[in-house]
Amino acid sequence: MATKVLDITKEHCPMTFVKTKIELSKLQPGDTLEVLLSEGEPLDNVPRNAREQGYNVLSVEHVEGTTHKVTIKK
């Protein structure tokens, strides 16, 4: 299993989940994607949309400042 990191802290919705979904599509089943994103709309939308698409959101953690990390398993 591999883990990839995607930094979308500078992106705005709806591009945050679009970029997340593109990266998830590149992963093998069982791999994880750590998404670094800003609080607010991205933090609300990315985990929710990932769950709606059938992915397993393992954790949502505060990193520092306004940055959070969402860990998603494919």
PQR file of N, CA, C, O and H, with PARSE charges and radii, in Angstrom:
ATOM      1  N   MET A   1       0.833  -1.188   0.000 -0.4000 1.5000
ATOM      2  CA  MET A   1       0.000   0.000   0.000 -0.0000 2.0000
ATOM      3  C   MET A   1       0.879   1.253   0.000  0.5500 1.7000
ATOM      4  O   MET A   1       1.915   1.306   0.662 -0.5500 1.4000
ATOM      5  N   ALA A   2       0.452   2.221  -0.733 -0.4000 1.5000
ATOM      6  CA  ALA A   2       1.210   3.463  -0.848 -0.0000 2.0000
ATOM      7  C   ALA A   2       0.390   4.616  -0.286  0.5500 1.7000
ATOM      8  O   ALA A   2      -0.838   4.566  -0.223 -0.5500 1.4000
ATOM      9  H   ALA A   2      -0.389   2.178  -1.271  0.4000 1.0000
ATOM     10  N   THR A   3       1.112   5.658   0.121 -0.4000 1.5000
ATOM     11  CA  THR A   3       0.464   6.879   0.575 -0.0000 2.0000
ATOM     12  C   THR A   3       0.981   8.036  -0.257  0.5500 1.7000
ATOM     13  O   THR A   3       2.189   8.211  -0.413 -0.5500 1.4000
ATOM     14  H   THR A   3       2.110   5.699   0.070  0.4000 1.0000
ATOM     15  N   LYS A   4       0.069   8.817  -0.785 -0.4000 1.5000
ATOM     16  CA  LYS A   4       0.420  10.001  -1.572 -0.0000 2.0000
ATOM     17  C   LYS A   4      -0.110  11.227  -0.841  0.5500 1.7000
ATOM     18  O   LYS A   4      -1.142  11.169  -0.173 -0.5500 1.4000
ATOM     19  H   LYS A   4      -0.912   8.675  -0.658  0.4000 1.0000
ATOM     20  N   VAL A   5       0.615  12.344  -0.976 -0.4000 1.5000
ATOM     21  CA  VAL A   5       0.204  13.599  -0.354 -0.0000 2.0000
ATOM     22  C   VAL A   5      -0.189  14.592  -1.450  0.5500 1.7000
ATOM     23  O   VAL A   5       0.523  14.760  -2.440 -0.5500 1.4000
ATOM     24  H   VAL A   5       1.454  12.391  -1.518  0.4000 1.0000
ATOM     25  N   LEU A   6      -1.329  15.241  -1.250 -0.4000 1.5000
ATOM     26  CA  LEU A   6      -1.828  16.251  -2.178 -0.0000 2.0000
ATOM     27  C   LEU A   6      -2.059  17.538  -1.399  0.5500 1.7000
ATOM     28  O   LEU A   6      -2.854  17.564  -0.460 -0.5500 1.4000
ATOM     29  H   LEU A   6      -1.907  15.105  -0.446  0.4000 1.0000
ATOM     30  N   ASP A   7      -1.370  18.599  -1.784 -0.4000 1.5000
ATOM     31  CA  ASP A   7      -1.518  19.897  -1.119 -0.0000 2.0000
ATOM     32  C   ASP A   7      -2.427  20.788  -1.966  0.5500 1.7000
ATOM     33  O   ASP A   7      -2.041  21.251  -3.040 -0.5500 1.4000
ATOM     34  H   ASP A   7      -0.724  18.577  -2.547  0.4000 1.0000
ATOM     35  N   ILE A   8      -3.646  21.018  -1.461 -0.4000 1.5000
ATOM     36  CA  ILE A   8      -4.595  21.889  -2.166 -0.0000 2.0000
ATOM     37  C   ILE A   8      -4.970  23.080  -1.289  0.5500 1.7000
ATOM     38  O   ILE A   8      -6.077  23.610  -1.383 -0.5500 1.4000
ATOM     39  H   ILE A   8      -3.959  20.641  -0.589  0.4000 1.0000
ATOM     40  N   THR A   9      -4.035  23.493  -0.438 -0.4000 1.5000
ATOM     41  CA  THR A   9      -4.313  24.603   0.475 -0.0000 2.0000
ATOM     42  C   THR A   9      -4.547  25.921  -0.255  0.5500 1.7000
ATOM     43  O   THR A   9      -5.178  26.821   0.300 -0.5500 1.4000
ATOM     44  H   THR A   9      -3.136  23.063  -0.362  0.4000 1.0000
ATOM     45  N   LYS A  10      -4.064  26.055  -1.462 -0.4000 1.5000
ATOM     46  CA  LYS A  10      -4.228  27.301  -2.221 -0.0000 2.0000
ATOM     47  C   LYS A  10      -5.424  27.236  -3.179  0.5500 1.7000
ATOM     48  O   LYS A  10      -5.722  28.215  -3.863 -0.5500 1.4000
ATOM     49  H   LYS A  10      -3.552  25.324  -1.913  0.4000 1.0000
ATOM     50  N   GLU A  11      -6.102  26.097  -3.230 -0.4000 1.5000
ATOM     51  CA  GLU A  11      -7.226  25.905  -4.157 -0.0000 2.0000
ATOM     52  C   GLU A  11      -8.540  26.307  -3.500  0.5500 1.7000
ATOM     53  O   GLU A  11      -8.648  26.370  -2.275 -0.5500 1.4000
ATOM     54  H   GLU A  11      -5.860  25.301  -2.674  0.4000 1.0000
ATOM     55  N   HIS A  12      -9.539  26.578  -4.342 -0.4000 1.5000
ATOM     56  CA  HIS A  12     -10.876  26.932  -3.885 -0.0000 2.0000
ATOM     57  C   HIS A  12     -11.871  25.957  -4.478  0.5500 1.7000
ATOM     58  O   HIS A  12     -11.616  25.365  -5.527 -0.5500 1.4000
ATOM     59  H   HIS A  12      -9.451  26.527  -5.337  0.4000 1.0000
ATOM     60  N   CYS A  13     -13.004  25.786  -3.814 -0.4000 1.5000
ATOM     61  CA  CYS A  13     -14.063  24.913  -4.316 -0.0000 2.0000
ATOM     62  C   CYS A  13     -14.599  25.477  -5.631  0.5500 1.7000
ATOM     63  O   CYS A  13     -14.702  26.696  -5.769 -0.5500 1.4000
ATOM     64  H   CYS A  13     -13.211  26.267  -2.962  0.4000 1.0000
ATOM     65  N   PRO A  14     -14.938  24.639  -6.586 -0.5600 1.5000
ATOM     66  CA  PRO A  14     -15.025  23.195  -6.527  0.2800 2.0000
ATOM     67  C   PRO A  14     -13.728  22.482  -6.906  0.5500 1.7000
ATOM     68  O   PRO A  14     -13.697  21.252  -6.938 -0.5500 1.4000
ATOM     69  N   MET A  15     -12.672  23.214  -7.190 -0.4000 1.5000
ATOM     70  CA  MET A  15     -11.424  22.583  -7.635 -0.0000 2.0000
ATOM     71  C   MET A  15     -10.789  21.698  -6.567  0.5500 1.7000
ATOM     72  O   MET A  15     -10.017  20.798  -6.897 -0.5500 1.4000
ATOM     73  H   MET A  15     -12.697  24.213  -7.164  0.4000 1.0000
ATOM     74  N   THR A  16     -11.102  21.937  -5.291 -0.4000 1.5000
ATOM     75  CA  THR A  16     -10.497  21.127  -4.239 -0.0000 2.0000
ATOM     76  C   THR A  16     -10.877  19.659  -4.406  0.5500 1.7000
ATOM     77  O   THR A  16     -10.005  18.791  -4.353 -0.5500 1.4000
ATOM     78  H   THR A  16     -11.730  22.668  -5.024  0.4000 1.0000
ATOM     79  N   PHE A  17     -12.166  19.364  -4.608 -0.4000 1.5000
ATOM     80  CA  PHE A  17     -12.533  17.960  -4.764 -0.0000 2.0000
ATOM     81  C   PHE A  17     -12.199  17.444  -6.149  0.5500 1.7000
ATOM     82  O   PHE A  17     -11.904  16.258  -6.297 -0.5500 1.4000
ATOM     83  H   PHE A  17     -12.874  20.069  -4.652  0.4000 1.0000
ATOM     84  N   VAL A  18     -12.233  18.281  -7.162 -0.4000 1.5000
ATOM     85  CA  VAL A  18     -11.850  17.838  -8.515 -0.0000 2.0000
ATOM     86  C   VAL A  18     -10.413  17.314  -8.486  0.5500 1.7000
ATOM     87  O   VAL A  18     -10.140  16.229  -8.999 -0.5500 1.4000
ATOM     88  H   VAL A  18     -12.472  19.244  -7.042  0.4000 1.0000
ATOM     89  N   LYS A  19      -9.506  18.067  -7.897 -0.4000 1.5000
ATOM     90  CA  LYS A  19      -8.102  17.640  -7.824 -0.0000 2.0000
ATOM     91  C   LYS A  19      -7.941  16.414  -6.934  0.5500 1.7000
ATOM     92  O   LYS A  19      -7.128  15.536  -7.221 -0.5500 1.4000
ATOM     93  H   LYS A  19      -9.728  18.949  -7.480  0.4000 1.0000
ATOM     94  N   THR A  20      -8.721  16.355  -5.847 -0.4000 1.5000
ATOM     95  CA  THR A  20      -8.675  15.186  -4.971 -0.0000 2.0000
ATOM     96  C   THR A  20      -9.134  13.946  -5.728  0.5500 1.7000
ATOM     97  O   THR A  20      -8.495  12.897  -5.643 -0.5500 1.4000
ATOM     98  H   THR A  20      -9.382  17.068  -5.613  0.4000 1.0000
ATOM     99  N   LYS A  21     -10.222  14.053  -6.457 -0.4000 1.5000
ATOM    100  CA  LYS A  21     -10.770  12.917  -7.198 -0.0000 2.0000
ATOM    101  C   LYS A  21      -9.794  12.435  -8.278  0.5500 1.7000
ATOM    102  O   LYS A  21      -9.659  11.231  -8.493 -0.5500 1.4000
ATOM    103  H   LYS A  21     -10.742  14.905  -6.527  0.4000 1.0000
ATOM    104  N   ILE A  22      -9.119  13.359  -8.953 -0.4000 1.5000
ATOM    105  CA  ILE A  22      -8.127  12.985  -9.965 -0.0000 2.0000
ATOM    106  C   ILE A  22      -7.006  12.173  -9.323  0.5500 1.7000
ATOM    107  O   ILE A  22      -6.594  11.146  -9.863 -0.5500 1.4000
ATOM    108  H   ILE A  22      -9.229  14.337  -8.779  0.4000 1.0000
ATOM    109  N   GLU A  23      -6.509  12.632  -8.167 -0.4000 1.5000
ATOM    110  CA  GLU A  23      -5.432  11.901  -7.486 -0.0000 2.0000
ATOM    111  C   GLU A  23      -5.908  10.539  -6.998  0.5500 1.7000
ATOM    112  O   GLU A  23      -5.175   9.555  -7.094 -0.5500 1.4000
ATOM    113  H   GLU A  23      -6.843  13.466  -7.728  0.4000 1.0000
ATOM    114  N   LEU A  24      -7.125  10.474  -6.477 -0.4000 1.5000
ATOM    115  CA  LEU A  24      -7.663   9.184  -6.030 -0.0000 2.0000
ATOM    116  C   LEU A  24      -7.782   8.200  -7.183  0.5500 1.7000
ATOM    117  O   LEU A  24      -7.576   7.000  -6.998 -0.5500 1.4000
ATOM    118  H   LEU A  24      -7.720  11.273  -6.399  0.4000 1.0000
ATOM    119  N   SER A  25      -8.111   8.693  -8.365 -0.4000 1.5000
ATOM    120  CA  SER A  25      -8.265   7.807  -9.522 -0.0000 2.0000
ATOM    121  C   SER A  25      -6.940   7.172  -9.933  0.5500 1.7000
ATOM    122  O   SER A  25      -6.930   6.127 -10.584 -0.5500 1.4000
ATOM    123  H   SER A  25      -8.278   9.668  -8.515  0.4000 1.0000
ATOM    124  N   LYS A  26      -5.831   7.789  -9.561 -0.4000 1.5000
ATOM    125  CA  LYS A  26      -4.505   7.270  -9.901 -0.0000 2.0000
ATOM    126  C   LYS A  26      -4.016   6.196  -8.930  0.5500 1.7000
ATOM    127  O   LYS A  26      -3.054   5.483  -9.216 -0.5500 1.4000
ATOM    128  H   LYS A  26      -5.839   8.638  -9.032  0.4000 1.0000
ATOM    129  N   LEU A  27      -4.685   6.085  -7.780 -0.4000 1.5000
ATOM    130  CA  LEU A  27      -4.243   5.158  -6.747 -0.0000 2.0000
ATOM    131  C   LEU A  27      -4.792   3.748  -6.963  0.5500 1.7000
ATOM    132  O   LEU A  27      -5.801   3.549  -7.639 -0.5500 1.4000
ATOM    133  H   LEU A  27      -5.466   6.664  -7.547  0.4000 1.0000
ATOM    134  N   GLN A  28      -4.101   2.784  -6.374 -0.4000 1.5000
ATOM    135  CA  GLN A  28      -4.559   1.396  -6.378 -0.0000 2.0000
ATOM    136  C   GLN A  28      -5.482   1.189  -5.178  0.5500 1.7000
ATOM    137  O   GLN A  28      -5.357   1.904  -4.183 -0.5500 1.4000
ATOM    138  H   GLN A  28      -3.281   2.945  -5.825  0.4000 1.0000
ATOM    139  N   PRO A  29      -6.406   0.226  -5.249 -0.5600 1.5000
ATOM    140  CA  PRO A  29      -7.247  -0.067  -4.080  0.2800 2.0000
ATOM    141  C   PRO A  29      -6.377  -0.368  -2.853  0.5500 1.7000
ATOM    142  O   PRO A  29      -5.406  -1.121  -2.935 -0.5500 1.4000
ATOM    143  N   GLY A  30      -6.741   0.229  -1.725 -0.4000 1.5000
ATOM    144  CA  GLY A  30      -5.976   0.052  -0.495 -0.0000 2.0000
ATOM    145  C   GLY A  30      -4.968   1.157  -0.237  0.5500 1.7000
ATOM    146  O   GLY A  30      -4.509   1.323   0.893 -0.5500 1.4000
ATOM    147  H   GLY A  30      -7.529   0.840  -1.658  0.4000 1.0000
ATOM    148  N   ASP A  31      -4.613   1.924  -1.279 -0.4000 1.5000
ATOM    149  CA  ASP A  31      -3.691   3.054  -1.105 -0.0000 2.0000
ATOM    150  C   ASP A  31      -4.415   4.192  -0.388  0.5500 1.7000
ATOM    151  O   ASP A  31      -5.645   4.249  -0.372 -0.5500 1.4000
ATOM    152  H   ASP A  31      -4.986   1.789  -2.197  0.4000 1.0000
ATOM    153  N   THR A  32      -3.634   5.099   0.207 -0.4000 1.5000
ATOM    154  CA  THR A  32      -4.227   6.242   0.880 -0.0000 2.0000
ATOM    155  C   THR A  32      -3.725   7.548   0.284  0.5500 1.7000
ATOM    156  O   THR A  32      -2.622   7.633  -0.255 -0.5500 1.4000
ATOM    157  H   THR A  32      -2.635   5.053   0.194  0.4000 1.0000
ATOM    158  N   LEU A  33      -4.573   8.561   0.402 -0.4000 1.5000
ATOM    159  CA  LEU A  33      -4.248   9.905  -0.056 -0.0000 2.0000
ATOM    160  C   LEU A  33      -4.398  10.837   1.127  0.5500 1.7000
ATOM    161  O   LEU A  33      -5.461  10.896   1.744 -0.5500 1.4000
ATOM    162  H   LEU A  33      -5.469   8.493   0.840  0.4000 1.0000
ATOM    163  N   GLU A  34      -3.335  11.571   1.450 -0.4000 1.5000
ATOM    164  CA  GLU A  34      -3.379  12.591   2.496 -0.0000 2.0000
ATOM    165  C   GLU A  34      -3.553  13.935   1.808  0.5500 1.7000
ATOM    166  O   GLU A  34      -2.676  14.381   1.067 -0.5500 1.4000
ATOM    167  H   GLU A  34      -2.471  11.523   0.949  0.4000 1.0000
ATOM    168  N   VAL A  35      -4.681  14.576   2.053 -0.4000 1.5000
ATOM    169  CA  VAL A  35      -5.016  15.830   1.403 -0.0000 2.0000
ATOM    170  C   VAL A  35      -4.840  16.964   2.409  0.5500 1.7000
ATOM    171  O   VAL A  35      -5.500  16.991   3.448 -0.5500 1.4000
ATOM    172  H   VAL A  35      -5.393  14.214   2.655  0.4000 1.0000
ATOM    173  N   LEU A  36      -3.947  17.896   2.093 -0.4000 1.5000
ATOM    174  CA  LEU A  36      -3.767  19.093   2.909 -0.0000 2.0000
ATOM    175  C   LEU A  36      -4.661  20.181   2.328  0.5500 1.7000
ATOM    176  O   LEU A  36      -4.561  20.514   1.148 -0.5500 1.4000
ATOM    177  H   LEU A  36      -3.411  17.874   1.249  0.4000 1.0000
ATOM    178  N   LEU A  37      -5.541  20.735   3.173 -0.4000 1.5000
ATOM    179  CA  LEU A  37      -6.488  21.736   2.678 -0.0000 2.0000
ATOM    180  C   LEU A  37      -6.781  22.769   3.750  0.5500 1.7000
ATOM    181  O   LEU A  37      -6.432  22.596   4.918 -0.5500 1.4000
ATOM    182  H   LEU A  37      -5.621  20.464   4.132  0.4000 1.0000
ATOM    183  N   SER A  38      -7.424  23.839   3.333 -0.4000 1.5000
ATOM    184  CA  SER A  38      -7.767  24.939   4.242 -0.0000 2.0000
ATOM    185  C   SER A  38      -9.115  24.684   4.885  0.5500 1.7000
ATOM    186  O   SER A  38      -9.946  23.941   4.363 -0.5500 1.4000
ATOM    187  H   SER A  38      -7.707  23.979   2.385  0.4000 1.0000
ATOM    188  N   GLU A  39      -9.317  25.332   6.054 -0.4000 1.5000
ATOM    189  CA  GLU A  39     -10.609  25.196   6.714 -0.0000 2.0000
ATOM    190  C   GLU A  39     -11.667  25.947   5.932  0.5500 1.7000
ATOM    191  O   GLU A  39     -11.355  26.707   5.015 -0.5500 1.4000
ATOM    192  H   GLU A  39      -8.642  25.936   6.478  0.4000 1.0000
ATOM    193  N   GLY A  40     -12.904  25.732   6.295 -0.4000 1.5000
ATOM    194  CA  GLY A  40     -14.011  26.354   5.591 -0.0000 2.0000
ATOM    195  C   GLY A  40     -14.596  25.395   4.575  0.5500 1.7000
ATOM    196  O   GLY A  40     -14.732  24.200   4.835 -0.5500 1.4000
ATOM    197  H   GLY A  40     -13.158  25.115   7.040  0.4000 1.0000
ATOM    198  N   GLU A  41     -14.941  25.929   3.421 -0.4000 1.5000
ATOM    199  CA  GLU A  41     -15.604  25.133   2.394 -0.0000 2.0000
ATOM    200  C   GLU A  41     -14.813  23.882   1.991  0.5500 1.7000
ATOM    201  O   GLU A  41     -15.405  22.805   1.922 -0.5500 1.4000
ATOM    202  H   GLU A  41     -14.831  26.901   3.209  0.4000 1.0000
ATOM    203  N   PRO A  42     -13.504  23.971   1.722 -0.5600 1.5000
ATOM    204  CA  PRO A  42     -12.770  22.753   1.355  0.2800 2.0000
ATOM    205  C   PRO A  42     -12.840  21.682   2.441  0.5500 1.7000
ATOM    206  O   PRO A  42     -13.007  20.501   2.134 -0.5500 1.4000
ATOM    207  N   LEU A  43     -12.714  22.077   3.694 -0.4000 1.5000
ATOM    208  CA  LEU A  43     -12.753  21.123   4.799 -0.0000 2.0000
ATOM    209  C   LEU A  43     -14.137  20.492   4.948  0.5500 1.7000
ATOM    210  O   LEU A  43     -14.249  19.343   5.376 -0.5500 1.4000
ATOM    211  H   LEU A  43     -12.578  23.036   3.943  0.4000 1.0000
ATOM    212  N   ASP A  44     -15.175  21.222   4.605 -0.4000 1.5000
ATOM    213  CA  ASP A  44     -16.533  20.673   4.640 -0.0000 2.0000
ATOM    214  C   ASP A  44     -16.781  19.752   3.449  0.5500 1.7000
ATOM    215  O   ASP A  44     -17.344  18.667   3.600 -0.5500 1.4000
ATOM    216  H   ASP A  44     -15.084  22.155   4.257  0.4000 1.0000
ATOM    217  N   ASN A  45     -16.359  20.191   2.267 -0.4000 1.5000
ATOM    218  CA  ASN A  45     -16.721  19.500   1.031 -0.0000 2.0000
ATOM    219  C   ASN A  45     -15.892  18.269   0.695  0.5500 1.7000
ATOM    220  O   ASN A  45     -16.449  17.259   0.266 -0.5500 1.4000
ATOM    221  H   ASN A  45     -15.902  21.072   2.144  0.4000 1.0000
ATOM    222  N   VAL A  46     -14.577  18.325   0.879 -0.4000 1.5000
ATOM    223  CA  VAL A  46     -13.734  17.202   0.439 -0.0000 2.0000
ATOM    224  C   VAL A  46     -14.077  15.901   1.176  0.5500 1.7000
ATOM    225  O   VAL A  46     -14.297  14.886   0.516 -0.5500 1.4000
ATOM    226  H   VAL A  46     -14.124  19.145   1.228  0.4000 1.0000
ATOM    227  N   PRO A  47     -14.131  15.889   2.514 -0.5600 1.5000
ATOM    228  CA  PRO A  47     -14.483  14.618   3.172  0.2800 2.0000
ATOM    229  C   PRO A  47     -15.895  14.132   2.810  0.5500 1.7000
ATOM    230  O   PRO A  47     -16.107  12.941   2.580 -0.5500 1.4000
ATOM    231  N   ARG A  48     -16.847  15.054   2.763 -0.4000 1.5000
ATOM    232  CA  ARG A  48     -18.226  14.674   2.437 -0.0000 2.0000
ATOM    233  C   ARG A  48     -18.311  14.085   1.031  0.5500 1.7000
ATOM    234  O   ARG A  48     -18.915  13.031   0.831 -0.5500 1.4000
ATOM    235  H   ARG A  48     -16.675  16.021   2.950  0.4000 1.0000
ATOM    236  N   ASN A  49     -17.704  14.769   0.056 -0.4000 1.5000
ATOM    237  CA  ASN A  49     -17.751  14.280  -1.319 -0.0000 2.0000
ATOM    238  C   ASN A  49     -17.011  12.962  -1.481  0.5500 1.7000
ATOM    239  O   ASN A  49     -17.441  12.100  -2.248 -0.5500 1.4000
ATOM    240  H   ASN A  49     -17.214  15.625   0.218  0.4000 1.0000
ATOM    241  N   ALA A  50     -15.907  12.796  -0.769 -0.4000 1.5000
ATOM    242  CA  ALA A  50     -15.167  11.529  -0.833 -0.0000 2.0000
ATOM    243  C   ALA A  50     -16.051  10.381  -0.335  0.5500 1.7000
ATOM    244  O   ALA A  50     -16.112   9.322  -0.960 -0.5500 1.4000
ATOM    245  H   ALA A  50     -15.557  13.496  -0.146  0.4000 1.0000
ATOM    246  N   ARG A  51     -16.734  10.595   0.789 -0.4000 1.5000
ATOM    247  CA  ARG A  51     -17.638   9.557   1.319 -0.0000 2.0000
ATOM    248  C   ARG A  51     -18.758   9.264   0.320  0.5500 1.7000
ATOM    249  O   ARG A  51     -19.100   8.104   0.088 -0.5500 1.4000
ATOM    250  H   ARG A  51     -16.685  11.455   1.297  0.4000 1.0000
ATOM    251  N   GLU A  52     -19.325  10.315  -0.269 -0.4000 1.5000
ATOM    252  CA  GLU A  52     -20.409  10.138  -1.242 -0.0000 2.0000
ATOM    253  C   GLU A  52     -19.948   9.361  -2.469  0.5500 1.7000
ATOM    254  O   GLU A  52     -20.750   8.679  -3.107 -0.5500 1.4000
ATOM    255  H   GLU A  52     -19.047  11.257  -0.080  0.4000 1.0000
ATOM    256  N   GLN A  53     -18.662   9.458  -2.804 -0.4000 1.5000
ATOM    257  CA  GLN A  53     -18.110   8.744  -3.953 -0.0000 2.0000
ATOM    258  C   GLN A  53     -17.685   7.316  -3.592  0.5500 1.7000
ATOM    259  O   GLN A  53     -17.219   6.566  -4.449 -0.5500 1.4000
ATOM    260  H   GLN A  53     -18.011  10.013  -2.286  0.4000 1.0000
ATOM    261  N   GLY A  54     -17.851   6.951  -2.321 -0.4000 1.5000
ATOM    262  CA  GLY A  54     -17.554   5.578  -1.906 -0.0000 2.0000
ATOM    263  C   GLY A  54     -16.170   5.364  -1.313  0.5500 1.7000
ATOM    264  O   GLY A  54     -15.772   4.223  -1.076 -0.5500 1.4000
ATOM    265  H   GLY A  54     -18.230   7.561  -1.625  0.4000 1.0000
ATOM    266  N   TYR A  55     -15.429   6.440  -1.070 -0.4000 1.5000
ATOM    267  CA  TYR A  55     -14.107   6.315  -0.468 -0.0000 2.0000
ATOM    268  C   TYR A  55     -14.229   6.310   1.050  0.5500 1.7000
ATOM    269  O   TYR A  55     -15.214   6.798   1.606 -0.5500 1.4000
ATOM    270  H   TYR A  55     -15.752   7.366  -1.262  0.4000 1.0000
ATOM    271  N   ASN A  56     -13.217   5.753   1.715 -0.4000 1.5000
ATOM    272  CA  ASN A  56     -13.198   5.661   3.169 -0.0000 2.0000
ATOM    273  C   ASN A  56     -12.355   6.809   3.736  0.5500 1.7000
ATOM    274  O   ASN A  56     -11.137   6.832   3.562 -0.5500 1.4000
ATOM    275  H   ASN A  56     -12.417   5.357   1.263  0.4000 1.0000
ATOM    276  N   VAL A  57     -13.000   7.751   4.405 -0.4000 1.5000
ATOM    277  CA  VAL A  57     -12.282   8.856   5.044 -0.0000 2.0000
ATOM    278  C   VAL A  57     -11.802   8.351   6.403  0.5500 1.7000
ATOM    279  O   VAL A  57     -12.601   8.137   7.314 -0.5500 1.4000
ATOM    280  H   VAL A  57     -13.990   7.733   4.546  0.4000 1.0000
ATOM    281  N   LEU A  58     -10.485   8.163   6.527 -0.4000 1.5000
ATOM    282  CA  LEU A  58      -9.914   7.590   7.743 -0.0000 2.0000
ATOM    283  C   LEU A  58      -9.794   8.604   8.868  0.5500 1.7000
ATOM    284  O   LEU A  58     -10.021   8.273  10.031 -0.5500 1.4000
ATOM    285  H   LEU A  58      -9.836   8.337   5.786  0.4000 1.0000
ATOM    286  N   SER A  59      -9.434   9.856   8.523 -0.4000 1.5000
ATOM    287  CA  SER A  59      -9.263  10.863   9.566 -0.0000 2.0000
ATOM    288  C   SER A  59      -9.309  12.261   8.985  0.5500 1.7000
ATOM    289  O   SER A  59      -9.053  12.482   7.802 -0.5500 1.4000
ATOM    290  H   SER A  59      -9.250  10.125   7.578  0.4000 1.0000
ATOM    291  N   VAL A  60      -9.645  13.199   9.864 -0.4000 1.5000
ATOM    292  CA  VAL A  60      -9.590  14.633   9.569 -0.0000 2.0000
ATOM    293  C   VAL A  60      -8.858  15.251  10.749  0.5500 1.7000
ATOM    294  O   VAL A  60      -9.353  15.229  11.876 -0.5500 1.4000
ATOM    295  H   VAL A  60      -9.852  13.020  10.825  0.4000 1.0000
ATOM    296  N   GLU A  61      -7.674  15.806  10.487 -0.4000 1.5000
ATOM    297  CA  GLU A  61      -6.837  16.331  11.560 -0.0000 2.0000
ATOM    298  C   GLU A  61      -6.443  17.780  11.294  0.5500 1.7000
ATOM    299  O   GLU A  61      -6.222  18.177  10.150 -0.5500 1.4000
ATOM    300  H   GLU A  61      -7.273  15.824   9.571  0.4000 1.0000
ATOM    301  N   HIS A  62      -6.357  18.564  12.370 -0.4000 1.5000
ATOM    302  CA  HIS A  62      -5.833  19.920  12.276 -0.0000 2.0000
ATOM    303  C   HIS A  62      -4.314  19.821  12.246  0.5500 1.7000
ATOM    304  O   HIS A  62      -3.728  19.135  13.084 -0.5500 1.4000
ATOM    305  H   HIS A  62      -6.536  18.241  13.300  0.4000 1.0000
ATOM    306  N   VAL A  63      -3.665  20.492  11.298 -0.4000 1.5000
ATOM    307  CA  VAL A  63      -2.209  20.449  11.179 -0.0000 2.0000
ATOM    308  C   VAL A  63      -1.615  21.668  11.874  0.5500 1.7000
ATOM    309  O   VAL A  63      -0.911  21.536  12.875 -0.5500 1.4000
ATOM    310  H   VAL A  63      -4.140  21.049  10.617  0.4000 1.0000
ATOM    311  N   GLU A  64      -1.901  22.857  11.339 -0.4000 1.5000
ATOM    312  CA  GLU A  64      -1.491  24.104  11.983 -0.0000 2.0000
ATOM    313  C   GLU A  64      -2.190  25.268  11.301  0.5500 1.7000
ATOM    314  O   GLU A  64      -2.549  25.181  10.126 -0.5500 1.4000
ATOM    315  H   GLU A  64      -2.473  22.963  10.526  0.4000 1.0000
ATOM    316  N   GLY A  65      -2.378  26.338  12.022 -0.4000 1.5000
ATOM    317  CA  GLY A  65      -3.056  27.499  11.445 -0.0000 2.0000
ATOM    318  C   GLY A  65      -4.423  27.120  10.908  0.5500 1.7000
ATOM    319  O   GLY A  65      -5.266  26.606  11.644 -0.5500 1.4000
ATOM    320  H   GLY A  65      -2.087  26.409  12.975  0.4000 1.0000
ATOM    321  N   THR A  66      -4.644  27.375   9.624 -0.4000 1.5000
ATOM    322  CA  THR A  66      -5.918  27.023   8.994 -0.0000 2.0000
ATOM    323  C   THR A  66      -5.805  25.765   8.138  0.5500 1.7000
ATOM    324  O   THR A  66      -6.720  25.450   7.378 -0.5500 1.4000
ATOM    325  H   THR A  66      -3.959  27.792   9.027  0.4000 1.0000
ATOM    326  N   THR A  67      -4.692  25.044   8.254 -0.4000 1.5000
ATOM    327  CA  THR A  67      -4.455  23.845   7.441 -0.0000 2.0000
ATOM    328  C   THR A  67      -4.897  22.577   8.172  0.5500 1.7000
ATOM    329  O   THR A  67      -4.620  22.386   9.356 -0.5500 1.4000
ATOM    330  H   THR A  67      -3.949  25.300   8.872  0.4000 1.0000
ATOM    331  N   HIS A  68      -5.589  21.723   7.428 -0.4000 1.5000
ATOM    332  CA  HIS A  68      -6.045  20.438   7.954 -0.0000 2.0000
ATOM    333  C   HIS A  68      -5.580  19.334   7.002  0.5500 1.7000
ATOM    334  O   HIS A  68      -5.274  19.587   5.837 -0.5500 1.4000
ATOM    335  H   HIS A  68      -5.814  21.878   6.466  0.4000 1.0000
ATOM    336  N   LYS A  69      -5.533  18.099   7.527 -0.4000 1.5000
ATOM    337  CA  LYS A  69      -5.173  16.939   6.713 -0.0000 2.0000
ATOM    338  C   LYS A  69      -6.321  15.949   6.752  0.5500 1.7000
ATOM    339  O   LYS A  69      -6.769  15.539   7.822 -0.5500 1.4000
ATOM    340  H   LYS A  69      -5.781  17.894   8.474  0.4000 1.0000
ATOM    341  N   VAL A  70      -6.789  15.571   5.575 -0.4000 1.5000
ATOM    342  CA  VAL A  70      -7.838  14.563   5.431 -0.0000 2.0000
ATOM    343  C   VAL A  70      -7.170  13.330   4.826  0.5500 1.7000
ATOM    344  O   VAL A  70      -6.554  13.412   3.763 -0.5500 1.4000
ATOM    345  H   VAL A  70      -6.425  15.904   4.705  0.4000 1.0000
ATOM    346  N   THR A  71      -7.291  12.195   5.500 -0.4000 1.5000
ATOM    347  CA  THR A  71      -6.705  10.953   5.004 -0.0000 2.0000
ATOM    348  C   THR A  71      -7.825  10.101   4.440  0.5500 1.7000
ATOM    349  O   THR A  71      -8.783   9.771   5.138 -0.5500 1.4000
ATOM    350  H   THR A  71      -7.792  12.128   6.364  0.4000 1.0000
ATOM    351  N   ILE A  72      -7.693   9.744   3.150 -0.4000 1.5000
ATOM    352  CA  ILE A  72      -8.713   9.009   2.422 -0.0000 2.0000
ATOM    353  C   ILE A  72      -8.102   7.711   1.899  0.5500 1.7000
ATOM    354  O   ILE A  72      -7.022   7.714   1.307 -0.5500 1.4000
ATOM    355  H   ILE A  72      -6.914  10.012   2.583  0.4000 1.0000
ATOM    356  N   LYS A  73      -8.811   6.598   2.127 -0.4000 1.5000
ATOM    357  CA  LYS A  73      -8.359   5.296   1.614 -0.0000 2.0000
ATOM    358  C   LYS A  73      -9.195   4.931   0.405  0.5500 1.7000
ATOM    359  O   LYS A  73     -10.421   5.047   0.422 -0.5500 1.4000
ATOM    360  H   LYS A  73      -9.687   6.596   2.608  0.4000 1.0000
ATOM    361  N   LYS A  74      -8.517   4.488  -0.649 -0.4000 1.5000
ATOM    362  CA  LYS A  74      -9.239   4.082  -1.864 -0.0000 2.0000
ATOM    363  C   LYS A  74      -9.701   2.655  -1.714  0.5500 1.7000
ATOM    364  O   LYS A  74     -10.330   2.111  -2.622 -0.5500 1.4000
ATOM    365  H   LYS A  74      -7.521   4.394  -0.662  0.4000 1.0000
TER
END
